[in-house]
Amino acid sequence: MLILGLAGIFAGVVLVFAGLGVGVTERSGVGRSLAAIEAMGSATPALRSQELERPFGERVVIPVSARLSALGRRVTPADQAERLHRRLDLAGNPAGWDVDRIMAFKVLGTAAGALLGFALPWLLGASFGMVILIGVGGTALGYFLPNLVLKQLSDKRSARIQRELPDALDLMTISVEAGLAFDAAVAQVARNTDGPLADEFFRVLSEMQIGKSRMDALRGLGERTNVDDLKLFVTAMVQADSFGVPIADVLRTQAHEMRVRRRQRAEERAQKVPVKITVPLIFCILPTMFIIIIGPAAITIVQNLLPGLG
């Protein structure tokens, strides 16, 4: 009996301590939960304030642009991205321009063109057919406006490359004849000139430094532009390297041909001037001259004839 009583007392003590431990554990668990909820409540305003402190572009513009770009990729043809990459290369990859941003501009331009094209004529009281015509035209203009801007940039860049190429080849020829290698001559042109042609030569040198062969880098130069003179120069250099022709002779010949081509283009533009000036001469300049020269005489004749007719 004594043994059973001692065992009962021991079991009771164990149960009491176990109950106390469970209560402490539950209270500590509840305390941790409450502490976590309080921490979340205090962290939410801090996170919100940090979010509001971020620039407007990061909070709003970039997410909206990403969604518009995704929408533009859905509604445009599958090969549109490759064509836009090509146009960006022709335009010199302007800063801040990429395929996703152009897609977003297309969506925004389409929405804005449709809104203005349909709303303004309707508010001005135009007819239903005119509203439809202007709305469709505004929508198409908004969609193709980024393409038109890229084409304008690429045309200006190509014209400048074509204009600067003969001088660059002259400098390259002088450098090679002075004893420099072709790569060093290209570096001289890239350092001592500015503009899109210098940027392209810098890119050629960079590609060669990362392990690309000279001919592959030059072929890439010809593919990134749509200037026929530059492509002709690249073809001549590739053939000279393949057949072992001296670089100095090829550069001298190419520089002479580029100067001749530039002079021929200038003469062609000069010969087009009389034809282009005919329309403004007939419809703008000659009527004004007739009014100034014949006008006073006509007024005098009318004033002298009117009393006699009366």
C-alpha positions as CSV (number, residue, x, y, z in Angstrom):
1,M,0.0,0.0,0.0
2,L,2.8,2.3,0.8
3,I,4.4,1.7,-2.6
4,L,1.1,2.3,-4.4
5,G,0.7,5.6,-2.5
6,L,4.1,6.8,-3.4
7,A,3.5,5.9,-7.0
8,G,0.2,7.8,-7.0
9,I,1.9,10.8,-5.5
10,F,4.7,10.7,-8.1
11,A,2.1,10.4,-10.9
12,G,0.1,13.3,-9.6
13,V,3.3,15.5,-9.4
14,V,4.2,14.5,-13.0
15,L,0.7,15.4,-14.2
16,V,0.8,18.8,-12.4
17,F,4.1,19.7,-14.0
18,A,3.0,18.5,-17.4
19,G,-0.2,20.6,-17.2
20,L,1.9,23.6,-16.2
21,G,4.2,23.0,-19.2
22,V,1.4,22.7,-21.6
23,G,-0.1,25.9,-20.3
24,V,3.2,27.7,-20.6
25,T,3.7,26.3,-24.2
26,E,0.2,27.4,-25.2
27,R,0.7,30.9,-23.7
28,S,4.1,31.2,-25.4
29,G,2.6,30.0,-28.7
30,V,-0.3,32.5,-28.4
31,G,2.3,35.2,-27.5
32,R,4.3,34.4,-30.6
33,S,1.2,34.6,-32.8
34,L,0.2,37.9,-31.3
35,A,3.7,39.2,-31.7
36,A,3.8,38.1,-35.3
37,I,0.4,39.8,-36.0
38,E,1.7,43.0,-34.3
39,A,4.9,42.9,-36.4
40,M,2.9,42.4,-39.6
41,G,0.6,45.3,-38.6
42,S,3.6,47.5,-37.9
43,A,5.5,46.4,-41.0
44,T,2.6,47.0,-43.4
45,P,2.7,50.9,-43.1
46,A,6.5,50.7,-43.4
47,L,6.3,48.6,-46.5
48,R,3.6,50.9,-47.9
49,S,5.7,54.0,-47.2
50,Q,8.7,52.4,-48.8
51,E,6.6,51.5,-51.9
52,L,5.3,55.1,-52.1
53,E,8.9,56.4,-51.8
54,R,9.8,54.6,-55.0
55,P,9.8,56.7,-58.2
56,F,6.6,57.0,-60.2
57,G,8.2,55.3,-63.2
58,E,9.1,52.1,-61.2
59,R,5.7,51.9,-59.5
60,V,3.4,52.7,-62.4
61,V,5.1,53.3,-65.7
62,I,7.2,50.1,-65.9
63,P,4.4,47.7,-64.9
64,V,1.9,49.3,-67.3
65,S,4.5,49.3,-70.0
66,A,5.1,45.6,-69.5
67,R,1.4,44.8,-69.7
68,L,1.0,46.9,-72.8
69,S,4.0,45.2,-74.4
70,A,2.5,41.8,-73.6
71,L,-0.8,42.9,-75.2
72,G,1.1,44.2,-78.2
73,R,2.9,40.9,-78.7
74,R,-0.5,39.1,-78.7
75,V,-2.1,41.3,-81.3
76,T,0.9,41.6,-83.7
77,P,2.3,39.0,-86.1
78,A,4.8,36.4,-84.8
79,D,7.7,37.9,-86.9
80,Q,7.0,41.4,-85.8
81,A,9.7,41.3,-83.1
82,E,12.4,40.3,-85.6
83,R,11.4,43.1,-88.0
84,L,11.5,45.6,-85.1
85,H,15.0,44.3,-84.2
86,R,16.1,44.9,-87.7
87,R,14.6,48.4,-87.8
88,L,16.3,49.2,-84.5
89,D,19.6,48.1,-85.9
90,L,19.1,50.4,-88.9
91,A,18.2,53.3,-86.6
92,G,21.3,52.7,-84.5
93,N,19.4,51.3,-81.4
94,P,18.4,54.7,-79.9
95,A,18.7,55.0,-76.2
96,G,15.6,53.9,-74.4
97,W,14.2,52.1,-77.4
98,D,13.6,48.3,-77.5
99,V,11.1,45.9,-78.9
100,D,8.9,45.8,-75.8
101,R,8.7,49.6,-75.6
102,I,7.8,49.9,-79.2
103,M,5.1,47.3,-78.7
104,A,3.7,49.3,-75.8
105,F,3.8,52.5,-77.9
106,K,1.9,50.7,-80.7
107,V,-0.9,49.8,-78.2
108,L,-1.0,53.3,-76.7
109,G,-0.9,54.9,-80.2
110,T,-3.7,52.6,-81.4
111,A,-5.9,53.4,-78.4
112,A,-5.2,57.2,-78.6
113,G,-5.7,57.3,-82.3
114,A,-9.0,55.5,-82.1
115,L,-10.2,57.7,-79.3
116,L,-9.3,60.9,-80.9
117,G,-10.3,59.8,-84.4
118,F,-13.8,58.8,-83.4
119,A,-14.5,61.3,-80.6
120,L,-13.4,64.6,-82.1
121,P,-15.3,64.4,-85.4
122,W,-18.4,63.2,-83.5
123,L,-18.2,66.1,-81.1
124,L,-17.6,68.5,-84.0
125,G,-20.8,67.3,-85.7
126,A,-19.3,65.4,-88.6
127,S,-21.3,62.9,-90.6
128,F,-21.3,59.2,-89.7
129,G,-19.2,58.3,-92.8
130,M,-16.7,61.0,-92.0
131,V,-16.5,59.8,-88.3
132,I,-15.8,56.2,-89.4
133,L,-13.2,57.4,-92.0
134,I,-11.3,59.6,-89.6
135,G,-11.5,57.1,-86.8
136,V,-10.1,54.3,-88.9
137,G,-7.4,56.6,-90.2
138,G,-6.5,57.7,-86.7
139,T,-6.3,54.2,-85.4
140,A,-4.0,53.1,-88.3
141,L,-1.8,56.2,-87.8
142,G,-1.5,55.5,-84.1
143,Y,-0.5,51.9,-84.8
144,F,2.1,52.6,-87.5
145,L,3.5,55.9,-85.9
146,P,6.4,54.1,-84.1
147,N,7.3,52.4,-87.4
148,L,7.3,55.8,-89.2
149,V,9.5,57.3,-86.5
150,L,12.0,54.4,-86.7
151,K,12.1,54.7,-90.5
152,Q,12.8,58.4,-90.3
153,L,15.6,57.8,-87.8
154,S,17.1,55.0,-90.0
155,D,16.9,57.1,-93.1
156,K,18.7,60.0,-91.5
157,R,21.4,57.7,-90.1
158,S,21.9,55.9,-93.4
159,A,22.3,59.3,-95.2
160,R,24.9,60.4,-92.7
161,I,26.8,57.2,-93.0
162,Q,26.8,57.5,-96.8
163,R,28.0,61.1,-96.5
164,E,30.8,60.3,-94.1
165,L,32.1,57.1,-95.6
166,P,34.5,58.6,-98.2
167,D,36.3,60.8,-95.6
168,A,36.5,57.8,-93.3
169,L,38.0,55.6,-96.1
170,D,40.5,58.4,-96.9
171,L,41.7,58.5,-93.3
172,M,41.9,54.7,-93.2
173,T,43.9,54.6,-96.4
174,I,46.4,57.2,-95.0
175,S,46.7,55.2,-91.8
176,V,47.4,51.9,-93.6
177,E,49.9,53.5,-96.0
178,A,51.7,55.0,-93.0
179,G,52.3,51.5,-91.7
180,L,49.4,50.7,-89.4
181,A,47.5,47.4,-89.6
182,F,43.9,47.4,-90.7
183,D,42.6,47.0,-87.2
184,A,44.7,50.0,-86.0
185,A,43.5,52.0,-89.0
186,V,39.8,51.3,-88.1
187,A,40.6,52.3,-84.5
188,Q,42.0,55.6,-85.8
189,V,38.9,56.3,-87.7
190,A,36.7,55.4,-84.8
191,R,38.6,57.6,-82.4
192,N,39.1,60.7,-84.6
193,T,35.6,60.9,-86.0
194,D,32.1,61.0,-84.6
195,G,28.7,59.9,-85.7
196,P,27.0,56.6,-86.6
197,L,29.9,55.4,-88.8
198,A,32.3,55.8,-85.9
199,D,29.9,54.0,-83.7
200,E,29.7,51.1,-86.1
201,F,33.5,50.9,-86.4
202,F,33.7,50.8,-82.6
203,R,31.3,47.9,-82.6
204,V,33.4,46.1,-85.1
205,L,36.5,46.5,-82.9
206,S,34.6,45.4,-79.9
207,E,33.4,42.2,-81.6
208,M,36.9,41.5,-82.8
209,Q,38.2,41.9,-79.2
210,I,35.7,39.4,-77.8
211,G,37.0,36.7,-80.3
212,K,35.0,37.3,-83.4
213,S,37.0,37.1,-86.7
214,R,37.6,40.2,-88.7
215,M,35.5,39.0,-91.7
216,D,32.6,38.1,-89.5
217,A,32.7,41.4,-87.8
218,L,32.8,43.2,-91.2
219,R,29.9,41.1,-92.5
220,G,27.9,42.1,-89.4
221,L,28.7,45.7,-90.2
222,G,27.2,45.3,-93.6
223,E,24.1,43.5,-92.3
224,R,23.4,46.2,-89.7
225,T,23.0,49.0,-92.3
226,N,21.2,49.4,-95.6
227,V,23.9,51.7,-97.2
228,D,24.9,50.2,-100.5
229,D,28.3,51.9,-100.4
230,L,29.2,50.5,-97.0
231,K,28.1,47.0,-98.2
232,L,30.3,47.4,-101.3
233,F,33.2,48.3,-99.0
234,V,32.6,45.3,-96.8
235,T,32.4,42.9,-99.8
236,A,35.7,44.3,-101.2
237,M,37.5,43.9,-97.9
238,V,36.2,40.3,-97.5
239,Q,37.3,39.4,-101.0
240,A,40.7,41.1,-100.4
241,D,41.2,39.0,-97.2
242,S,40.2,35.8,-99.0
243,F,42.5,36.3,-102.1
244,G,45.4,38.0,-100.3
245,V,45.1,41.3,-102.1
246,P,47.0,44.2,-100.3
247,I,44.7,46.1,-98.0
248,A,46.2,49.5,-99.0
249,D,45.4,49.0,-102.7
250,V,41.8,48.0,-101.9
251,L,41.3,50.9,-99.6
252,R,42.7,53.4,-102.1
253,T,40.4,52.1,-104.8
254,Q,37.4,52.1,-102.5
255,A,38.1,55.6,-101.3
256,H,38.3,56.9,-104.9
257,E,35.1,55.1,-105.9
258,M,33.2,56.5,-102.9
259,R,34.3,60.1,-103.7
260,V,33.1,59.6,-107.3
261,R,29.8,58.2,-106.1
262,R,29.3,61.1,-103.7
263,R,30.0,63.6,-106.5
264,Q,27.6,61.8,-108.8
265,R,24.9,61.9,-106.2
266,A,25.4,65.6,-105.7
267,E,25.2,66.2,-109.4
268,E,22.0,64.1,-109.6
269,R,20.4,66.2,-106.8
270,A,21.4,69.4,-108.5
271,Q,19.8,68.3,-111.8
272,K,16.5,67.5,-110.0
273,V,16.2,71.1,-108.6
274,P,14.7,72.7,-111.8
275,V,12.0,70.0,-111.9
276,K,11.2,70.3,-108.2
277,I,11.0,74.0,-108.3
278,T,8.5,74.1,-111.3
279,V,5.4,73.5,-109.2
280,P,6.0,76.2,-106.5
281,L,7.2,78.6,-109.3
282,I,3.9,78.2,-111.3
283,F,1.5,78.1,-108.4
284,C,3.2,80.4,-105.8
285,I,5.8,82.7,-107.3
286,L,4.4,83.6,-110.7
287,P,0.9,84.5,-109.4
288,T,2.4,86.8,-106.8
289,M,4.6,88.5,-109.4
290,F,1.6,89.0,-111.8
291,I,-0.4,90.6,-108.9
292,I,2.5,93.0,-108.1
293,I,3.3,93.9,-111.7
294,I,0.0,93.8,-113.4
295,G,-2.2,94.7,-110.4
296,P,-1.7,98.5,-110.3
297,A,-2.1,98.8,-114.1
298,A,-5.3,96.7,-114.0
299,I,-6.7,99.0,-111.2
300,T,-5.8,102.1,-113.2
301,I,-7.4,100.7,-116.4
302,V,-10.6,99.8,-114.6
303,Q,-10.9,103.2,-112.9
304,N,-10.4,105.0,-116.3
305,L,-12.9,102.8,-118.1
306,L,-15.7,102.8,-115.6
307,P,-16.6,106.5,-116.0
308,G,-16.7,106.1,-119.8
309,L,-18.9,103.1,-119.5
310,G,-21.2,105.0,-117.2
